[in-house]
Amino acid sequence: MNQEKMLILGANGQLGRALQEQYPNAQKTSSEELDITNEEAVRNYDWYSVETIINAAAYTNVDGAQTPEGRVAAWDTNARAVTLLGNIAISNGLTIVHISSDYVFDGTQDRHTEDEPLSPLSVYGASKAAGDIAASMVPNHYILRTSWVIGEGKNFVRTMLGLGQKGVEPSVVADQVGRPTFTNELARGIDHLLTQKSPYGTYNISNDGDKTSWADLTRAIFEIAGFDLKVTDTSTAEYFASKPEAAPRPLQSTLELSKIQGTGFKSTDWRDGLQKYIQKESR
């Protein structure tokens, strides 16, 4: 696998930064350098220098996607742009790696498998589901479905660490359940599939371990960070009662990992990932 013929889209995002560490010699672009929603810009890129597209670019403002402007932006980036990239991949015989989300499901299943029918609740989820369909049209495709992403950037763990440092005792949602995905785990899974030349298709990937709630994840964060602070459970309905513009969330986000593990990938427990993440943040 030739890193120099890999193109990382969304290179400045949380996953993009982890991918740059994984593939230091890869080509990389941000939205300023290549607007993937611009058909002419996509068509005119030097695709002869690319063998593998890793699409880490996305519109991820879940609540913002419910607004008139956000709805357009979400569909443009998460669906239409993937269609443009998919057409390029088909025309040039390229492999596309596309990052998906647990939000393509309604969260009624205890664990989500790769073949569960798409059933998004929100505009964001619908736009991501449409992107999955577009990416799946490419013969050489990997769709990586993930959840609760945490890396170098604004994220839940950093927010809770900030509250803990201020002595804040937060109320946190306890009825949304899943597992975090640290971006180094996601980058490692992508590299595994590409290196092993695993069968094309859709794969779930998150860190392994017992499923948890956002409230219990906060307790784990405070325990590891050494904050002796109380975390109060609240429900999704209570938390968003004063925010009618908020998008509906899937309550169950736990992803079944047996498919990618069946290719030989050894998943890391999320508690181990959290410990290392917080240690790195404390330096």
C-alpha positions as CSV (number, residue, x, y, z in Angstrom):
1,M,0.0,0.0,0.0
2,N,1.5,3.3,-1.2
3,Q,0.9,6.1,1.3
4,E,1.8,8.7,-1.3
5,K,-1.2,7.6,-3.4
6,M,-3.6,8.0,-0.5
7,L,-5.7,11.1,-0.2
8,I,-7.1,12.1,3.2
9,L,-10.1,14.4,2.9
10,G,-11.1,16.4,6.0
11,A,-7.5,16.3,7.2
12,N,-7.9,19.0,9.8
13,G,-10.7,17.2,11.7
14,Q,-10.4,14.9,14.7
15,L,-10.1,11.8,12.5
16,G,-8.1,13.6,9.9
17,R,-5.4,14.4,12.4
18,A,-5.2,10.8,13.5
19,L,-5.0,9.7,9.9
20,Q,-2.1,12.1,9.3
21,E,-0.3,10.4,12.1
22,Q,-1.1,7.0,10.7
23,Y,-0.1,8.0,7.2
24,P,2.5,10.8,7.4
25,N,3.3,10.5,3.7
26,A,-0.3,10.6,2.4
27,Q,-1.8,13.5,0.4
28,K,-4.1,15.5,2.6
29,T,-6.6,18.3,2.0
30,S,-8.9,20.5,4.0
31,S,-12.2,22.0,2.8
32,E,-10.3,25.2,2.0
33,E,-7.9,23.3,-0.3
34,L,-10.5,21.1,-1.9
35,D,-14.2,21.8,-1.6
36,I,-15.7,18.4,-2.1
37,T,-19.2,19.9,-2.6
38,N,-17.9,21.7,-5.7
39,E,-18.3,19.4,-8.7
40,E,-15.8,21.3,-10.9
41,A,-13.2,21.3,-8.1
42,V,-13.6,17.6,-7.5
43,R,-13.5,16.8,-11.3
44,N,-10.3,18.8,-11.8
45,Y,-8.3,17.3,-8.9
46,D,-5.3,15.2,-9.9
47,W,-6.9,11.8,-9.4
48,Y,-4.1,10.1,-11.4
49,S,-2.0,10.5,-8.3
50,V,-4.5,8.8,-6.1
51,E,-5.3,5.1,-5.5
52,T,-7.3,5.4,-2.2
53,I,-9.6,8.1,-1.0
54,I,-10.2,8.3,2.7
55,N,-13.2,10.5,3.3
56,A,-13.0,11.9,6.8
57,A,-14.8,15.1,5.8
58,A,-18.4,15.6,7.1
59,Y,-20.9,18.1,8.4
60,T,-21.2,16.9,12.0
61,N,-23.3,19.6,13.7
62,V,-26.2,17.4,14.6
63,D,-28.5,20.1,15.9
64,G,-27.3,22.6,13.3
65,A,-28.5,20.3,10.6
66,Q,-32.1,20.8,11.8
67,T,-32.0,24.5,10.7
68,P,-32.8,25.5,7.1
69,E,-29.2,26.5,6.4
70,G,-27.7,23.5,8.2
71,R,-30.0,21.1,6.4
72,V,-28.6,22.2,3.1
73,A,-25.0,22.1,4.3
74,A,-25.5,18.6,5.8
75,W,-26.9,17.1,2.6
76,D,-24.4,18.9,0.5
77,T,-21.4,17.5,2.4
78,N,-22.6,14.2,3.7
79,A,-24.6,13.0,0.7
80,R,-24.0,15.0,-2.5
81,A,-20.3,15.3,-2.1
82,V,-20.0,11.5,-1.4
83,T,-21.8,10.9,-4.7
84,L,-19.3,13.1,-6.5
85,L,-16.4,11.3,-4.9
86,G,-18.0,7.9,-5.6
87,N,-18.4,8.8,-9.3
88,I,-14.7,9.7,-9.4
89,A,-13.7,6.5,-7.7
90,I,-15.8,4.5,-10.2
91,S,-14.4,6.3,-13.2
92,N,-10.8,5.9,-12.0
93,G,-10.9,2.5,-10.4
94,L,-10.1,3.9,-7.0
95,T,-10.8,2.5,-3.5
96,I,-13.0,4.8,-1.2
97,V,-13.0,4.6,2.6
98,H,-16.0,6.5,3.9
99,I,-16.8,7.2,7.5
100,S,-20.3,6.7,8.6
101,S,-22.2,7.0,11.9
102,D,-24.5,5.3,14.4
103,Y,-27.0,8.1,13.6
104,V,-28.0,6.2,10.5
105,F,-30.1,4.0,12.9
106,D,-33.0,4.9,15.1
107,G,-31.4,3.3,18.2
108,T,-34.1,0.8,19.0
109,Q,-31.8,-2.3,18.6
110,D,-29.6,-3.3,21.6
111,R,-26.6,-3.7,19.2
112,H,-26.4,-2.5,15.6
113,T,-25.0,-4.9,13.0
114,E,-23.8,-3.9,9.5
115,D,-26.8,-5.3,7.8
116,E,-29.4,-3.5,9.9
117,P,-31.8,-1.5,7.7
118,L,-31.1,2.3,7.7
119,S,-33.6,4.2,9.9
120,P,-32.3,7.7,10.8
121,L,-34.2,9.9,13.1
122,S,-32.6,13.3,12.2
123,V,-31.5,15.4,9.2
124,Y,-27.9,14.6,10.1
125,G,-28.6,10.9,10.3
126,A,-30.5,10.9,7.0
127,S,-27.7,12.8,5.2
128,K,-25.2,10.3,6.5
129,A,-27.4,7.3,5.5
130,A,-27.6,8.8,2.0
131,G,-23.8,9.1,1.9
132,D,-23.6,5.4,2.9
133,I,-25.8,4.5,-0.1
134,A,-23.6,6.6,-2.4
135,A,-20.4,5.1,-1.2
136,S,-21.7,1.6,-1.5
137,M,-22.2,2.1,-5.2
138,V,-18.4,2.1,-5.6
139,P,-17.1,-1.5,-6.2
140,N,-14.0,-0.9,-4.1
141,H,-15.5,0.6,-1.0
142,Y,-15.1,0.4,2.8
143,I,-17.8,2.1,4.9
144,L,-16.7,2.4,8.5
145,R,-19.6,3.0,10.8
146,T,-18.6,4.5,14.1
147,S,-19.9,6.2,17.2
148,W,-19.0,8.8,19.9
149,V,-15.8,9.9,18.2
150,I,-13.1,11.4,20.4
151,G,-9.8,12.8,19.1
152,E,-7.8,16.0,18.8
153,G,-10.4,18.7,18.8
154,K,-13.6,19.7,20.5
155,N,-15.2,16.5,22.0
156,F,-17.1,15.2,25.0
157,V,-14.1,14.1,27.0
158,R,-12.4,17.4,26.7
159,T,-15.7,19.2,27.7
160,M,-16.1,17.1,30.8
161,L,-12.4,17.5,31.8
162,G,-12.9,21.3,31.5
163,L,-15.9,21.1,33.8
164,G,-14.1,19.0,36.2
165,Q,-11.2,21.4,36.4
166,K,-13.7,24.2,37.3
167,G,-15.3,22.0,40.0
168,V,-18.6,21.8,38.1
169,E,-20.8,18.8,39.1
170,P,-22.8,18.2,35.8
171,S,-26.1,16.6,35.0
172,V,-25.5,14.2,32.1
173,V,-27.7,12.1,29.9
174,A,-28.0,8.5,31.2
175,D,-30.4,6.9,28.8
176,Q,-28.2,7.1,25.7
177,V,-26.0,4.1,25.6
178,G,-23.0,3.1,23.5
179,R,-19.2,3.0,23.4
180,P,-16.6,5.7,22.6
181,T,-14.4,5.5,19.5
182,F,-11.0,7.1,19.9
183,T,-9.7,8.3,16.6
184,N,-6.4,6.3,16.9
185,E,-8.6,3.2,17.1
186,L,-10.5,4.2,14.0
187,A,-7.3,5.0,12.1
188,R,-5.9,1.7,13.1
189,G,-9.0,-0.1,11.9
190,I,-8.8,1.6,8.5
191,D,-5.2,0.7,8.2
192,H,-6.0,-2.9,9.1
193,L,-8.7,-3.3,6.4
194,L,-6.5,-1.7,3.7
195,T,-3.3,-3.5,4.7
196,Q,-5.0,-6.9,5.0
197,K,-7.0,-6.3,1.8
198,S,-10.1,-7.3,3.7
199,P,-13.3,-7.9,1.7
200,Y,-14.9,-4.6,0.6
201,G,-18.1,-3.6,2.4
202,T,-19.4,-2.0,5.5
203,Y,-17.7,-2.5,8.9
204,N,-18.6,-1.3,12.4
205,I,-15.8,0.0,14.4
206,S,-15.6,1.5,17.9
207,N,-13.6,0.7,21.0
208,D,-14.6,-2.5,22.6
209,G,-15.7,-3.1,26.2
210,D,-19.0,-2.9,28.1
211,K,-21.5,-0.4,26.8
212,T,-21.8,2.7,28.8
213,S,-24.0,5.9,29.1
214,W,-22.8,9.4,28.7
215,A,-23.3,9.8,32.5
216,D,-21.2,6.8,33.4
217,L,-18.6,7.8,30.8
218,T,-18.4,11.1,32.7
219,R,-17.9,9.3,36.0
220,A,-15.1,7.3,34.4
221,I,-13.5,10.5,33.1
222,F,-13.7,12.1,36.6
223,E,-12.3,9.0,38.3
224,I,-9.3,8.7,35.9
225,A,-8.6,12.5,36.1
226,G,-8.9,12.5,39.9
227,F,-11.9,14.7,40.2
228,D,-14.0,14.0,43.4
229,L,-17.2,15.4,41.8
230,K,-20.8,14.2,41.7
231,V,-22.5,13.4,38.3
232,T,-26.3,13.5,38.3
233,D,-28.2,11.4,35.8
234,T,-30.8,13.0,33.6
235,S,-32.8,11.7,30.6
236,T,-32.6,12.8,27.0
237,A,-36.1,14.2,27.2
238,E,-35.2,16.2,30.3
239,Y,-31.9,17.5,29.0
240,F,-33.4,18.8,25.7
241,A,-36.8,20.0,27.2
242,S,-35.8,23.6,26.8
243,K,-34.2,23.0,23.4
244,P,-37.0,22.3,20.9
245,E,-34.6,22.8,18.0
246,A,-32.4,19.9,19.1
247,A,-32.2,16.8,16.8
248,P,-33.6,13.5,18.0
249,R,-30.8,11.1,19.2
250,P,-30.6,7.3,19.0
251,L,-30.8,5.9,22.5
252,Q,-28.9,2.7,21.7
253,S,-25.6,3.3,19.8
254,T,-23.7,0.1,20.6
255,L,-22.1,-1.3,17.5
256,E,-21.6,-5.1,17.0
257,L,-17.8,-5.5,16.3
258,S,-17.7,-9.2,15.3
259,K,-17.3,-8.5,11.6
260,I,-14.1,-6.4,11.7
261,Q,-12.8,-8.6,14.5
262,G,-13.4,-11.6,12.2
263,T,-10.8,-10.1,9.9
264,G,-8.1,-10.4,12.6
265,F,-8.5,-6.9,14.0
266,K,-8.0,-6.7,17.8
267,S,-10.2,-4.0,19.3
268,T,-9.0,-1.9,22.3
269,D,-11.2,-1.6,25.4
270,W,-12.6,2.0,25.6
271,R,-11.5,2.3,29.2
272,D,-7.9,1.7,28.2
273,G,-8.3,4.2,25.4
274,L,-9.8,6.7,27.8
275,Q,-7.0,6.2,30.3
276,K,-4.4,6.9,27.6
277,Y,-6.3,9.9,26.2
278,I,-6.6,11.6,29.6
279,Q,-2.9,10.9,30.4
280,K,-2.0,12.6,27.1
281,E,-4.3,15.5,27.9
282,S,-2.7,16.0,31.3
283,R,0.8,16.4,30.0
